[in-house]
Amino acid sequence: MIKKTAPTPCGYRVLIKIDDTTIQEELEPGYKIVGNEVQTASGMHVRYLPKTSEKKGACSGTVVSLGHTAFEKFEKPWYRPGDRVFFKRYDGCNIPGDQFGEPDVEYMVINDTDIWASITKEVK
């Protein structure tokens, strides 16, 4: 059995657990979500990207951990583990969680300054 752990970011990088934004209604008939991918009607597996993220390139997630020099050039860290944040979908490196015993989770490692904003409360 694989022990559940998360990768550790190096240097000035930040590890983010990407929010599960998969919305079944966006899929074409005959398609289904399998982990972090979509299985097409013909059985082919492709990476899933919600239509809203595809248009804007925005993504949200939760900060898991910081590299040892993240935010070092600033007076204090902008974000801490547990904070929910927005970042650009195409910055950084995606890491599938199945490598760490979490098949339905996707992580992203990005530079500390590539986080755009924090999510502090729900907007009504």
N, C-alpha and C positions, 0 to 999 in steps of 0.2 A: 504494500500500500504506500502511496506517495504521501508524504507529510505536507500539510498545507502551510506554505510559506510564501512570501512575496520577494521579488528581487530587490536588491539594495542599490539605490542610485549612487553613482560615483561623482566626486567633485561638486560642481555647482548645479547638478541636475536634481529634478524633483520627480518622484514616482507618484502617479495619479491612477486611481482605480476609476475607469471610465463608467459613467452611469449607464444602466441598461435602458437604452432608448428605443429598443425594438418595439415597433407597433405593428401588430398583425394586419391591421386594416390597410397598410401601405403596400402589402404584397399582392402580386398578381394571383389569380385563381390557380390552384395547383402547386403553388410555392409554399414552403414551410421553413420555419426557423429551426436550425440545428446548431446548438451552441452559439458561436459568434458568426455563423455563416448562414446563408440561405440555400436550401436545396431547391433547385428549379424543377419544373414538371418533368424534365428529361433525366433528372437525377444528378445533374452537375452541381457541385458546391461552389459558391462564390461568397466573397466577403460582403457582409451586410452593412449598408450605410443608409440611415434613414433619409428620406427626401428632404426634410428640413435642414439637416446637417449638410447634405450634399450641396444645397443651394448656397448656404452661407459659410460653410467650412468651420462652423462653430461646434464645440463639444463641451460637455460638462462632466465633472467627476469629483472625487474626493481625494485630497492629498493624503497619501499613505506614509511617505517618509521623505526626508530631505538628505541630499548628499552632504558630506562633512564641510564643504565650503559654500553651500547654497546661501545666498544673500549675505555673504561675507563682506562685500563692498558697501553694504548698507548698515545703518545704525542698528536695525533689528529686522528679523524676518518679516516679510510681508504676509506670509501664510504659514500655518502650522499643520501638522498631521491632524486630520479630522475636519479641516475646513473644506467646504464645497466651493469649487471654482469653475470659471469658464476659460477655455484655451482654444487655440487654433487646431483643428482636426489634423492638419497635415504637417504640423511641427513635431519634431521628436521621433520616437521609435515605438511602435506598437509591440507589445509582448503578450501573446495569448496565455491566459491563465491555466490552460490545460497542462502546461509544462510544470506547474506548481500544484497540481491536484485540484484545480478549480476550473473545470471546463466551460462554465458559463460566465467567466469573468475575463475582462480584457484590461490590461494595464497600458500606460503610456509613460515613457520617460522623456521629459522635456527640460529645457534650460530654465533656470529659476526666473528669469525675466520674461519668459514667454507666456506667463499666466496673465490673462487680460483683466479679470475681475473676480471678486468673491461673491458668493451667493449667501446673503445674510438672512433673508426672510422671504416668504412667499409674497408675491404681488397679487392683489385681488382686483 
